Amino acid sequence: MMEGMVVKLPTFHFVKPATSTSRRGFRRIYASLSAVKESSVSLGHITRPDFPILHQEVNGSKLVYLDNAATSQKPTVVLKALQKYYEAYNSNVHRGIHYLSAKATDEYELARKKVAAFINASDSSEIVFTRNATEAINLVAYAWGLSNLKPGDEIILTIAEHHSAIVPWQLVAQKTGAILKFVSLNEDEVPDTGKFREILSRKTKLVVAHHVSNVLASVLPIEDIIVWAHEFGAKVLIDACQSVPHMVVDVRSLDADFLVASSHKMCGPTGIGFLFGKSSLLSAMPPFLGGGEMISDVFLDHSTYAEPPSRFEAGTPAIGEAIGLGAAIDYLSEIGMQKIHDYEMALSEYLYDKLSTVPNIRIYGPKPSKNTHRAALCSFNVENIHPTDIATFLDQQHGVAIRSGHHCAQPLHRYLGVSASARASLHFYNTKEDVDDFIQALNDTVSFFNSFK
Ligand SMILES: Cc1ncc(COP(=O)(O)O)c(C=O)c1O
């Protein structure tokens, strides 16, 4: 923040939604989505009323929420599912015979089935509920990594991985003597897939790769990477945090071994994420955490363990949150992931083109072209203005929420030669007007800071 800058104190006012779509009209509206496809009513306009949080003023301006890569907003149906669980059938799962417990168990297990269907897993037993994607990666690192890696084995990652997909493997490498190898970026500023192929060998035991980068907006050809890794007998863990909320992801057609995602980025509650693991892999893995729920029999000197997924869900799980995630999946599925993806692709191009017009801006990641599609986010820097100053000014003067910092990707930022960047990230409930408001506010921000030079 520049010295002497006057900042407004935060104020919050709820404003009426711009359109009057009610929950009662939900099904009807989606049924008629295709009819309005060509009209000026975008998916963003149609879905915005489902998100109460978006209809407020922040710091005296209409809120423009562009921090979706960090966490998404939650539609009313998800909030209601949470409330219904706590109001009507709050109870612990799996252990009770009474009505509430049976109902909670049914709903919790139904949520698991919904996740399995959403990513096309063969069976719901291939879905382990975790606290978030980070815990899911740690689960694989400790349960699979510690029992399958030995000195000299190699794990291949990219330098663009989120810290959550790097640090657990550093810890496991320290314990097992395995070696981490990193693929860097090519001249298009995307992880070099040619390099992936080059460094794969019989020593490779695991590939850890993001599907969509939370900084570069690049989309990795994970289907190819999985084929190449399997040729050498290596397993592949896909970090799908930035893809599952935005596109169709099919673990069976990908032939992924492990895949992780977080509910809070896909319109669901915080505190819940999931690990998909092929059943052959999960069944051969020892437990990660010990306690109730994950056992078969407990004796004083040893225990036997439940089958997956229970083996990996020690203690009382996040029941309401899992049910909320199930509601989020219903909501996303009702819109259609392909529809969401198509809309976001168009919005992504719009964002990139508009952002490119801002003076002295540097947008990271690939340039969009006929063959290169970017996810709907842009990380950027503007010459001589700190990204945190940009984000603060946007928030306080314009009510525009973006993120600044290293986005949990310090190695990538170091490679790019910066310590931080600003990032605007969209979801399907954003509109071109949101992008216009952001660009106008950014131009104002840049002018403000440049006026001191
Ligand atoms: C690509 C990627 N991987 C992993 C994570 C970690 O997700 P969580 O903090 O929900 O575990 C994130 C979150 O920002 C992410 O963007």
The ligand as an SDF file (V2000), in Angstrom:
LIG
                    3D

 16 16  0  0  0  0  0  0  0  0999 V2000
   -4.3290  -26.5120   -8.2880 C   0  0  0  0  0  0  0  0  0  0  0  0
   -4.6260  -26.6010   -6.8230 C   0  0  0  0  0  0  0  0  0  0  0  0
   -4.2370  -27.6790   -6.1380 N   0  0  0  0  0  0  0  0  0  0  0  0
   -4.4840  -27.8170   -4.8260 C   0  0  0  0  0  0  0  0  0  0  0  0
   -5.1420  -26.8440   -4.1270 C   0  0  0  0  0  0  0  0  0  0  0  0
   -5.3850  -27.0370   -2.6730 C   0  0  0  0  0  0  0  0  0  0  0  0
   -6.7490  -27.0630   -2.4030 O   0  0  0  0  0  0  0  0  0  0  0  0
   -7.2350  -27.1070   -0.8660 P   0  0  0  0  0  0  0  0  0  0  0  0
   -6.6020  -25.9420   -0.1870 O   0  0  0  0  0  0  0  0  0  0  0  0
   -8.6980  -27.0050   -0.9650 O   0  0  0  0  0  0  0  0  0  0  0  0
   -6.7570  -28.3900   -0.3130 O   0  0  0  0  0  0  0  0  0  0  0  0
   -5.5520  -25.6840   -4.7930 C   0  0  0  0  0  0  0  0  0  0  0  0
   -6.2030  -24.5780   -4.0640 C   0  0  0  0  0  0  0  0  0  0  0  0
   -6.0090  -23.4270   -4.3480 O   0  0  0  0  0  0  0  0  0  0  0  0
   -5.2960  -25.5650   -6.1810 C   0  0  0  0  0  0  0  0  0  0  0  0
   -5.6700  -24.4860   -6.8650 O   0  0  0  0  0  0  0  0  0  0  0  0
  1  2  1  0
  2  3  1  0
  2 15  2  0
  3  4  2  0
  4  5  1  0
  5  6  1  0
  5 12  2  0
  6  7  1  0
  7  8  1  0
  8  9  2  0
  8 10  1  0
  8 11  1  0
 12 13  1  0
 12 15  1  0
 13 14  2  0
 15 16  1  0
M  END
$$$$
